[in-house]
Amino acid sequence: MNVFRTSLRNKLIGVFLVPTLLIVLVYGFLAYFAARQGLEDELGKRLVAVGQTLSADMSESIEAAQIARLEPSKKRVLERLRDKLRQTREQTEVRRVFLFDRDMKSLVDTRQGVSFGQQLYEVEADRVEVGRTFDTGKPTTSVLFRDEQGTFYKTGYAPITQDGQVIAAIGVEGSAQYFELLRNFASMLTVLGGVGLLLVVVAGTLFSRALVKPVNRLVDAARRLGEGDFEAPVADGGDDTSPGEAAEEGDEIAFLASSFEEMRKNILSRDRQMQMMLSGIAHEVRNPLGGMELFCGLLREDLEEEPDTEETRQKLDKLDKIRRELTYLEKVVKDFLDFARNVPLELERFPAGEFADEVCGLLAGEVDEAGCALSVEVDDELELSADRERLRRAVINLIRNAYQACDGSGTITLAVSARGDDTREIAVRDDGPGIPAEKVEEILTPFFTTKEKGSGLGLALTKQIVSQHGGRMEIDSEVGVGTVVRIVIPFDPDVKPVEQQIPEGWLG
């Protein structure tokens, strides 16, 4: 498969993972902010309750009157009020308790270093809440703040009244220590979310593997069928379930596999019937062809015994034409049979130089007769692993096409080279007229030919042989320059070379 495409397994994992991730994130954020808001509200209520308790104790009392007339010189009153605020702070375990007037100036404060009349700038940040307390006489709370040490805190405000008028306000400041709990809570949510996502990934992987595994088998089977391999069954384990039974069971993949298997069997049966039919046709055609060749030979012998006259020479010439046509017809029959047969490969390892020399030796006479030159480029130490006889047939087809395209003159080169350690390239180059770009793909199609006489199976048979080796064909051609046809096949060093058999009796 193309690596840049998203596989079915990754899609299934994504279907599991993405919604789960979104749910975990949304739930985590909602849970965190809900917990934070709840704890913040609870802290505000607690601070307001402390402030209201002091407010109820001081409002409309002698202390309220003293607060209304409070001055720096009244040190005993200031100290008594400070002691009361300190006691409240210690009992309630808040961070700070303080009194201030409408101008947000300190009256009494439990914090060290805050003097009478000092401007409370931190209170000014809560101007809206403080103003509401002085205007309405109702307690309020500030928003959550962070101090210089990075500690979160919150302040509750409660009014102190005298004669129905708000004369001062109590501020109760508490630190939000619960944020440590929130951090722990957030960490726990993160861990649980991570564990949950991991479980989802594992479950998704197992599920997708169970689903994708039979799909991958079907893909491999479809690829084999596309390559013409109809022998290997589609379904493994001897599953003979018919498509109808699979459909009734509700198993779509089994239904698809059964359909593929049924199609494979039908194609294989039709292919075998066609091979039998072609073999029968070839047999029926070859028998009269053999008889015709025999009678042609007898007729030639009779004509050669007659006087050497013009009429006799014309008869011999016509007889030669008949024999050439019979030879061509025999070749067509052989091409049809070779293309229709599905013979298993017999792999062997052999020297590339020896193979190239063998091919050139077989075609030397034909190439010379066509007026072309044939050369070889190969490394003597290079080896090939293939079905030698079938590969030789493929290369011979290419060289014959090359010298036929050169039309009476030209140079043909057979080159064998290595593409890495596990790939070999066999190239046939010619300086003929070239092939138009629009016909490059068509020339590999069965029965396509540009010759007046030709079966159109030569290159198709070559492509079939190369494909059976697990290789491919590459064609580069330029009109007026020439053509290069490459056979690219894998090389397997583990294939054993064929041992040379010494005929019995040679050694005595």
C-alpha positions in Angstrom: 0.0 0.0 0.0 1.0 3.5 -0.4 2.6 4.7 2.8 1.3 8.2 2.4 -2.3 7.0 2.6 -4.0 6.4 5.9 -4.4 2.7 6.5 -7.7 1.2 7.6 -6.1 0.3 11.0 -5.1 3.9 11.7 -8.5 5.1 10.7 -10.1 2.7 13.1 -7.7 3.7 15.9 -8.5 7.3 15.1 -12.2 6.6 15.3 -11.7 5.2 18.8 -9.0 7.7 20.0 -10.2 11.1 18.8 -13.7 11.0 20.3 -12.3 9.5 23.5 -9.6 12.2 23.7 -12.2 14.9 23.2 -14.4 13.4 25.9 -11.5 13.1 28.3 -10.4 16.7 27.7 -13.9 18.2 27.9 -14.7 16.1 31.0 -11.3 17.0 32.6 -11.8 20.7 32.0 -15.4 20.7 33.2 -14.5 18.7 36.3 -11.5 21.0 37.1 -13.4 24.3 36.7 -16.4 23.0 38.5 -14.3 21.9 41.4 -12.4 25.2 41.4 -15.6 27.2 41.2 -17.2 25.2 44.0 -14.2 25.5 46.3 -13.9 29.2 45.5 -17.6 29.8 46.3 -17.2 27.8 49.5 -14.2 29.9 50.6 -16.1 33.1 49.9 -19.0 32.0 52.0 -16.6 31.1 54.8 -14.9 34.4 54.7 -18.2 36.3 54.6 -19.5 34.3 57.6 -16.4 35.3 59.6 -16.9 38.9 58.6 -20.6 38.8 59.4 -19.9 37.4 62.8 -17.6 40.3 63.6 -20.0 42.7 62.0 -22.9 41.5 64.1 -20.8 41.8 67.3 -19.5 45.3 66.5 -22.4 47.0 64.7 -24.8 49.3 66.6 -22.6 49.0 69.7 -20.1 51.0 71.7 -17.3 49.5 69.5 -19.1 50.9 66.5 -19.2 54.3 68.1 -15.6 54.1 68.9 -14.7 53.0 65.4 -16.7 56.0 64.0 -14.5 58.4 66.1 -11.3 56.4 65.9 -8.0 58.4 65.8 -4.3 57.5 66.0 -4.2 58.9 69.6 -6.7 56.3 70.9 -4.1 53.7 71.3 -5.9 51.6 73.9 -9.0 51.3 71.7 -6.8 50.5 68.7 -5.0 47.8 70.6 -8.2 46.3 72.0 -9.7 46.1 68.5 -6.5 44.6 67.1 -6.5 41.9 69.8 -10.1 41.1 69.0 -9.3 40.8 65.3 -6.2 38.7 66.1 -8.3 36.4 68.2 -10.8 35.9 65.4 -8.0 35.3 62.9 -6.5 32.6 65.2 -9.8 30.9 65.9 -10.9 30.8 62.3 -7.4 30.2 60.8 -7.8 32.9 58.2 -4.9 34.8 56.8 -5.8 38.4 57.8 -8.6 40.4 59.4 -8.7 44.2 59.1 -11.0 47.3 59.4 -11.0 50.1 56.9 -13.1 53.2 56.1 -14.9 54.3 53.0 -11.7 55.9 51.7 -10.1 52.5 51.9 -7.7 53.6 54.6 -6.7 51.2 57.3 -8.2 51.5 60.8 -7.1 48.3 62.4 -5.1 45.5 60.8 -3.7 42.1 62.0 -0.9 42.3 59.5 2.4 43.7 60.8 3.5 47.0 59.4 0.1 48.4 58.4 -0.4 51.6 60.3 -3.5 53.6 61.0 -4.7 55.7 58.0 -2.5 53.8 55.6 -3.9 53.5 52.1 -4.9 49.9 51.3 -4.1 49.6 47.6 -5.0 45.9 47.5 -8.5 46.8 48.6 -8.7 49.4 45.9 -8.5 46.5 43.4 -11.9 45.4 44.9 -13.4 48.9 44.6 -16.6 47.5 43.0 -17.2 44.9 45.7 -16.2 47.3 48.5 -18.4 50.1 47.1 -21.4 47.7 47.0 -20.8 46.8 50.7 -20.7 50.5 51.7 -23.7 51.4 49.5 -26.0 48.5 50.2 -24.8 47.3 53.6 -24.5 43.7 52.3 -21.4 41.5 52.4 -19.5 40.8 49.2 -16.4 38.8 48.2 -13.5 39.7 45.9 -12.4 37.7 42.9 -9.5 35.2 43.4 -6.1 37.0 43.4 -2.5 35.8 43.5 0.0 37.6 45.7 3.7 38.2 45.2 4.6 34.7 46.5 2.2 33.2 43.9 -0.4 32.2 46.6 -4.0 32.5 45.6 -6.2 34.4 48.1 -9.7 35.8 48.4 -11.3 38.5 50.6 -14.7 38.7 52.1 -16.2 42.1 53.1 -18.9 42.8 55.7 -20.2 46.2 56.8 -20.1 47.7 60.3 -23.1 50.0 61.0 -24.0 52.7 63.5 -27.4 54.3 63.6 -28.2 52.4 60.3 -25.2 53.9 58.5 -22.2 52.0 57.2 -19.2 53.5 59.0 -16.6 51.0 58.2 -16.0 47.6 56.7 -14.4 44.4 57.9 -12.1 42.6 55.5 -11.4 38.9 56.1 -8.7 37.5 53.8 -8.1 33.8 53.4 -5.6 31.9 51.3 -6.9 29.4 48.7 -4.9 26.4 50.0 -7.4 24.2 48.2 -5.5 25.0 45.0 -2.9 22.4 46.1 -5.8 19.9 46.2 -6.9 21.1 42.8 -3.4 20.6 41.4 -3.4 17.1 42.8 -6.9 16.6 41.4 -5.8 17.8 38.0 -2.7 15.6 38.1 -4.9 12.6 38.9 -7.3 13.5 36.1 -4.3 13.7 33.7 -3.0 10.3 34.8 -6.5 8.7 34.6 -7.0 10.3 31.2 -3.6 9.0 30.0 -4.4 5.6 31.2 -7.8 5.7 29.6 -6.4 6.8 26.3 -3.8 4.1 26.5 -6.5 1.5 27.1 -8.5 2.9 24.2 -5.4 2.7 21.9 -4.8 -0.9 23.0 -8.4 -1.8 22.5 -8.6 0.0 19.2 -5.4 -1.7 18.0 -6.6 -5.1 19.0 -10.0 -4.5 17.4 -8.6 -3.0 14.2 -6.1 -5.8 14.0 -8.9 -8.4 14.3 -10.8 -6.5 11.6 -8.0 -5.5 9.3 -6.3 -8.9 9.3 -8.9 -10.6 7.2 -9.2 -7.5 5.0 -5.5 -7.6 4.4 -5.8 -11.2 3.4 -8.5 -10.2 0.9 -6.3 -7.4 -0.4 -3.4 -9.9 -0.9 -5.8 -12.3 -2.6 -7.1 -9.6 -4.9 -3.6 -8.6 -5.8 -2.7 -12.2 -6.6 -5.8 -12.6 -8.7 -4.9 -9.3 -10.5 -1.4 -10.8 -11.2 -3.0 -13.9 -12.7 -2.3 -16.3 -9.8 -5.5 -18.3 -9.5 -4.0 -21.4 -7.8 -3.8 -20.1 -4.2 -7.2 -20.1 -2.4 -8.6 -16.8 -1.1 -9.9 -18.1 2.2 -7.5 -19.9 4.5 -8.3 -22.7 6.9 -10.4 -24.6 4.4 -13.4 -22.4 4.8 -16.0 -23.7 2.3 -18.7 -21.3 3.4 -20.7 -20.1 0.4 -21.5 -16.4 -0.1 -25.2 -17.1 0.7 -24.4 -18.8 4.0 -22.0 -16.0 4.9 -24.6 -13.4 4.1 -27.1 -15.2 6.3 -24.6 -15.3 9.2 -24.1 -11.5 8.8 -20.4 -11.8 8.3 -19.7 -9.2 5.5 -15.9 -10.1 5.3 -16.7 -13.8 5.1 -19.2 -13.0 2.4 -16.6 -11.0 0.5 -14.0 -13.7 0.9 -16.4 -16.4 -0.2 -17.4 -14.4 -3.2 -13.7 -13.9 -4.1 -13.1 -17.6 -3.7 -16.1 -18.5 -5.8 -14.9 -16.1 -8.5 -11.4 -17.5 -8.3 -12.6 -21.1 -8.8 -14.8 -20.0 -11.7 -11.9 -18.2 -13.4 -9.6 -21.1 -12.7 -12.1 -23.6 -14.1 -12.6 -21.4 -17.2 -8.8 -20.9 -17.6 -8.2 -24.7 -17.4 -11.0 -25.3 -19.9 -9.5 -22.6 -22.2 -6.0 -24.2 -21.9 -7.5 -27.6 -22.8 -9.3 -26.0 -25.7 -6.2 -24.2 -26.9 -4.2 -27.4 -26.5 -6.8 -29.2 -28.5 -6.8 -26.6 -31.2 -3.0 -26.5 -31.3 -3.0 -30.3 -31.6 -5.6 -30.2 -34.4 -3.7 -27.4 -36.2 -0.2 -28.8 -35.7 -1.1 -32.2 -37.2 -2.1 -30.9 -40.6 0.8 -28.4 -40.4 3.2 -31.3 -39.9 1.6 -33.1 -42.8 1.9 -30.1 -45.0 5.5 -29.5 -44.1 6.2 -33.2 -44.9 4.5 -33.0 -48.3 6.3 -29.7 -49.0 9.6 -31.6 -48.4 8.6 -34.5 -50.7 7.4 -32.0 -53.3 10.8 -30.2 -53.2 12.6 -33.5 -53.6 10.4 -34.2 -56.7 11.0 -30.8 -58.2 14.7 -30.9 -57.6 14.8 -34.1 -59.8 13.2 -32.3 -62.7 15.2 -30.4 -65.3 16.5 -27.0 -64.2 14.0 -24.8 -66.1 12.4 -21.4 -65.4 9.1 -23.1 -64.6 10.8 -25.4 -62.1 12.5 -22.5 -60.4 9.2 -20.7 -60.1 7.6 -23.8 -58.6 10.5 -24.0 -56.0 10.1 -20.3 -55.2 6.4 -20.7 -54.6 7.1 -23.8 -52.5 9.6 -21.8 -50.3 6.9 -19.2 -49.7 4.5 -21.9 -48.6 7.1 -23.3 -46.2 7.7 -19.8 -44.8 4.0 -19.3 -44.2 3.8 -22.7 -42.5 6.7 -21.7 -40.3 5.0 -18.5 -39.4 1.8 -20.3 -38.6 3.7 -22.7 -36.4 5.2 -19.8 -34.5 1.8 -18.2 -34.1 0.4 -21.4 -32.6 3.4 -21.7 -30.3 2.9 -18.0 -29.1 -0.7 -18.7 -28.4 0.1 -21.7 -26.3 2.9 -20.0 -24.4 0.7 -17.1 -23.6 -2.2 -19.2 -22.5 -0.2 -21.7 -20.3 0.6 -20.9 -16.7 3.7 -22.9 -16.2 5.4 -22.6 -12.7 8.9 -21.0 -12.8 12.0 -23.2 -12.3 14.4 -20.7 -10.7 18.1 -21.2 -10.9 21.2 -19.0 -10.4 23.5 -18.5 -13.3 26.2 -16.1 -14.6 24.8 -13.1 -16.5 27.7 -13.0 -19.0 27.1 -16.6 -19.9 23.4 -15.9 -20.4 24.0 -12.9 -22.6 26.5 -14.8 -24.8 24.0 -17.6 -25.1 21.3 -15.2 -26.3 23.5 -13.4 -28.7 24.8 -16.8 -30.1 21.2 -17.9 -30.9 20.4 -14.6 -32.6 23.7 -13.8 -34.3 22.5 -15.2 -37.7 19.1 -13.4 -37.6 20.7 -10.1 -36.6 23.4 -10.3 -39.3 20.8 -11.2 -41.9 18.8 -8.1 -40.8 21.9 -5.9 -41.4 22.3 -4.9 -37.8 25.1 -5.2 -35.2 24.6 -6.8 -31.8 26.9 -6.0 -28.9 27.0 -7.1 -25.2 27.7 -5.0 -22.1 27.8 -7.1 -18.9 30.0 -7.7 -15.8 31.5 -11.2 -15.9 31.0 -11.6 -12.2 27.3 -10.6 -12.2 24.7 -13.3 -11.6 21.0 -13.7 -12.3 18.3 -15.7 -10.5 15.4 -16.7 -12.8 13.8 -19.3 -14.9 16.6 -19.4 -17.5 14.6 -20.7 -20.4 11.7 -18.3 -20.0 13.9 -15.3 -19.4 15.9 -16.2 -22.5 12.6 -16.3 -24.5 11.7 -12.8 -23.1 15.1 -11.3 -24.1 15.0 -12.9 -27.5 11.6 -11.3 -28.1 13.0 -7.9 -27.2 16.1 -8.3 -29.5 13.9 -9.5 -32.4 11.6 -6.5 -32.0 14.7 -4.2 -31.9 16.3 -5.4 -35.2 12.9 -5.6 -36.9 12.3 -2.0 -35.9 15.8 -0.9 -37.2 14.7 -1.9 -40.7 17.9 -3.0 -42.4 20.6 -1.2 -40.4 21.3 -0.2 -36.8 23.1 -1.2 -33.6 21.5 -3.2 -30.8 23.0 -3.5 -27.4 22.2 -6.1 -24.7 23.3 -4.8 -21.3 23.0 -6.5 -17.9 23.6 -4.6 -14.7 22.9 -4.5 -11.0 20.4 -2.2 -9.3 21.7 -2.7 -5.8 22.3 -6.1 -4.2 18.8 -7.5 -4.8 17.8 -6.3 -8.3 19.0 -6.9 -11.8 18.4 -4.9 -15.0 18.5 -6.4 -18.5 18.3 -3.6 -21.1 17.9 -3.9 -24.9 18.9 -0.6 -26.6 18.5 0.2 -30.3 19.0 3.3 -32.5 15.9 2.6 -34.6 13.0 5.0 -35.4 11.6 5.0 -31.8 8.0 4.6 -30.6 5.5 7.4 -30.4 4.6 8.3 -26.7 0.9 7.4 -27.2 1.8 3.9 -28.3 4.3 3.0 -25.6 1.6 1.5 -23.3 -0.2 -0.1 -26.1 2.7 -2.2 -27.4 2.5 -4.4 -24.2 -1.2 -5.1 -24.8 -1.9 -8.7 -26.2 -2.6 -8.8 -29.9 -1.5 -5.2 -30.5 1.1 -5.0 -33.4 2.3 -2.5 -35.9 3.7 -5.2 -38.2 1.9 -6.4 -41.3 2.4 -10.0 -40.1 2.5 -10.5 -36.4 0.5 -12.2 -33.6 0.9 -9.2 -31.2 1.9 -11.6 -28.4 5.6 -11.2 -28.4 5.9 -8.3 -25.9 2.7 -9.4 -24.1 4.4 -12.7 -23.5 7.6 -11.0 -22.4 5.6 -8.8 -19.9 3.9 -12.0 -18.6 7.3 -13.7 -18.0 8.7 -10.7 -16.3 5.6 -10.3 -14.0 5.9 -14.0 -13.1 9.4 -13.3 -11.9 8.1 -10.4 -9.7 9.6 -7.8 -11.9 8.5 -5.1 -14.3 9.2 -3.6 -17.7 10.4 -0.1 -18.4 10.3 1.5 -21.8 12.0 4.7 -22.8 11.7 5.8 -26.4 12.2 8.9 -28.4 11.1 9.2 -32.0 14.1 9.5 -34.3 16.6 8.5 -31.6 15.8 5.0 -30.5 14.3 2.8 -27.8 15.5 1.2 -24.5 13.4 -1.6 -23.1 14.4 -2.7 -19.6 13.6 -5.9 -17.7 13.9 -5.3 -14.0 13.7 -8.5 -11.9 14.7 -9.4 -8.3 17.9 -11.3 -7.5 17.9 -13.9 -4.8 21.3 -15.1 -3.8 19.8 -18.0 -1.9 18.6 -19.7 -5.2 20.9 -22.6 -5.9 22.8 -22.8 -9.2 22.0 -25.7 -11.4 24.8 -28.2 -11.2 26.4 -29.2 -14.5 25.6 -32.8 -15.1 28.6 -34.8 -16.6 27.3 -37.4 -19.0 27.8 -41.0 -18.0 31.0 -42.6 -19.4 32.9 -39.3 -20.0 35.2 -40.1 -17.1 35.8 -43.6 -18.3 
